[in-house]
Amino acid sequence: MEFNEKQIDILLAAERLFATKGFDGTSVRDIANEANVNVAMINYYFGSKDKLLDTFFEWRVPDFMINVDELALIDNALDKIDAMVDKSFKSMNSHRKLYHIITIESSLKQRMLISEAFRKLKLHNLEVISSVINAGVEQGVFKAGYDPILIHSMMMGVFMNFQMNHCFLQDQLHIDNDEDYANYIETTLTEFIQKTIKALLTYEK
């Protein structure tokens, strides 16, 4: 789905407001003011706030899909794991507002989890993870029998934990600002997950 400049302005405005005021606390007029458009334009493009939210998910979801073509260029199974985790964490980290919305808004979380766009995202990423694992097994690098759902859940769960406990973890890690916290996620945390997944997949049961 392609969007014009005005639609993107509206979606970005909605993202900022949902992240700070919540979905229920944000009105269509709030979004219109933030995007510098009139309410009629939002109604014309999206129909309602609920449909705007559905469109927002459809618009953002492709950013979180693991890139199959990029992974196909990597032959070594262990390097594929590193690239997969690195790209996934950078993608999620660059859209922290979306994850902030999900963690603070239970109603939004429920809407997203049952949305068709999010379902397609999960299916896509699970299929990619499964293909990476299977390729590693065929190469004799990984041990067979690991469920890609567990790998996917670990990646998502760890990242979500770092979003939900942002203030606590930033304090415990003695990190002074959000930029350094984001950098920690993309370096130290990413490396930890890469090593953990590789250790699991190569471990002799």
C-alpha positions in Angstrom: 0.0 0.0 0.0 1.4 3.4 -1.0 0.7 6.6 0.8 1.0 10.2 -0.3 2.8 13.0 1.7 -0.4 14.2 3.5 -1.3 10.7 4.6 2.2 10.1 5.9 2.0 13.4 7.8 -1.2 12.3 9.4 0.1 8.8 10.3 3.3 10.3 11.9 1.2 12.8 13.9 -1.0 9.9 15.1 2.0 7.9 16.1 3.4 10.8 18.2 0.1 11.4 19.9 -0.8 7.8 20.5 2.7 7.4 22.1 2.2 10.3 24.5 -1.6 10.5 25.1 -2.7 7.0 24.3 -5.3 5.9 21.7 -8.4 6.7 23.7 -6.9 10.0 24.9 -6.2 11.2 21.4 -9.1 12.7 19.3 -9.3 13.0 15.5 -9.1 16.8 16.0 -5.9 16.4 18.0 -4.4 14.4 15.1 -5.6 17.0 12.6 -4.0 19.8 14.6 -0.7 17.9 15.0 -0.6 17.1 11.3 -1.7 20.6 10.3 -4.7 19.4 8.3 -8.4 19.6 8.8 -10.6 16.9 10.3 -12.4 16.4 7.0 -9.1 15.3 5.3 -8.5 12.6 8.0 -12.1 11.4 7.5 -11.6 11.4 3.7 -8.3 9.4 3.8 -9.1 7.0 6.7 -12.8 7.2 7.6 -12.4 7.1 11.4 -9.8 6.9 14.2 -10.2 3.1 14.4 -9.5 2.8 10.6 -6.6 5.2 10.9 -5.1 2.8 13.5 -5.6 -0.2 11.2 -3.9 1.7 8.4 -1.1 2.8 10.7 -0.4 -0.9 11.5 -0.4 -1.8 7.7 2.0 1.2 7.1 4.5 0.3 9.8 4.4 -3.5 9.6 6.7 -3.9 6.5 9.5 -2.1 8.4 9.6 -5.1 10.8 9.7 -7.9 8.3 13.0 -9.7 8.2 14.6 -9.1 4.8 14.8 -12.5 3.0 16.9 -11.1 0.1 19.6 -9.7 2.4 19.9 -13.0 4.3 20.1 -14.9 1.0 23.4 -13.2 0.3 24.9 -14.8 3.4 26.1 -18.4 3.1 27.3 -19.1 6.7 24.5 -20.1 9.0 26.0 -18.4 12.1 26.5 -15.2 10.1 22.8 -15.4 9.1 21.8 -15.5 12.7 23.9 -12.4 13.5 22.5 -10.5 10.5 18.9 -11.5 11.3 19.1 -10.4 14.9 21.0 -7.2 14.1 18.5 -6.1 11.4 15.5 -7.0 13.6 16.7 -5.1 16.7 17.7 -2.1 14.6 14.3 -2.1 13.0 12.4 -2.4 16.2 14.7 0.1 17.9 14.2 2.7 15.2 10.4 2.5 15.8 10.5 2.7 19.6 7.4 5.0 19.6 5.3 2.1 18.2 6.5 -0.3 20.9 6.0 2.4 23.5 2.4 2.6 22.3 1.9 -1.1 22.6 3.4 -1.4 26.1 1.3 1.4 27.6 -1.9 0.8 25.8 -3.5 -2.5 26.5 -6.4 -1.7 24.1 -4.0 -0.9 21.4 -1.9 -4.0 22.1 -5.0 -6.1 21.7 -6.0 -4.4 18.5 -2.6 -4.8 17.0 -2.2 -8.5 18.0 -5.5 -9.4 16.3 -4.9 -7.2 13.2 -4.3 -8.9 9.9 -1.2 -6.8 9.2 0.5 -8.0 12.4 -0.5 -11.6 11.8 1.2 -11.4 8.3 4.3 -9.9 10.0 4.5 -12.8 12.5 4.0 -15.4 9.9 6.6 -13.9 7.6 9.2 -13.6 10.3 8.5 -17.1 11.6 9.0 -18.5 8.2 12.3 -16.7 7.7 13.6 -17.8 11.1 12.5 -21.4 10.3 14.3 -21.3 6.9 17.5 -19.9 8.6 17.4 -22.7 11.2 16.7 -25.4 8.6 19.5 -24.2 6.4 21.9 -24.4 9.3 20.7 -27.9 10.2 21.3 -29.0 6.6 24.8 -27.5 6.7 25.5 -29.5 9.9 26.0 -26.3 11.9 22.8 -26.3 13.9 21.2 -29.2 15.8 17.8 -30.2 14.7 14.7 -29.9 16.9 14.5 -26.2 17.8 11.1 -24.5 17.3 11.4 -21.2 15.5 8.5 -19.9 17.6 10.8 -20.1 20.7 13.5 -18.1 18.9 11.1 -15.5 17.7 9.4 -15.2 21.1 12.8 -14.7 22.8 13.8 -11.9 20.4 10.5 -10.1 20.7 10.2 -10.7 24.5 13.6 -9.4 25.3 13.1 -6.2 23.2 9.6 -5.6 24.7 11.1 -6.0 28.2 13.6 -3.3 27.4 10.7 -1.0 26.3 8.4 -1.8 29.2 11.1 -1.4 31.9 12.9 1.5 30.1 13.2 3.8 33.2 14.3 1.0 35.6 16.8 -0.6 33.2 18.3 2.8 32.2 18.9 3.5 35.8 20.4 0.1 36.6 22.7 0.3 33.6 23.7 3.9 34.6 22.7 5.2 31.2 21.9 8.9 31.3 19.8 9.5 28.1 17.6 7.8 25.6 20.1 8.0 22.8 22.7 6.0 24.8 20.0 3.5 25.8 19.0 3.0 22.2 22.7 2.4 21.4 23.0 -0.1 24.2 20.1 -2.1 22.6 21.7 -2.1 19.2 25.1 -3.1 20.5 25.4 -4.9 23.8 21.8 -6.4 23.9 21.9 -7.4 20.2 25.3 -9.1 20.7 23.9 -11.0 23.7 20.9 -12.3 21.8 23.0 -13.3 18.8 25.3 -15.3 21.1 22.4 -16.8 23.0 20.6 -18.0 19.8 23.8 -19.4 18.3 24.6 -21.2 21.5 21.2 -22.8 21.7 21.2 -23.9 18.1 24.7 -25.4 18.3 24.2 -27.0 21.7 24.4 -30.8 21.8 21.2 -31.9 23.6 
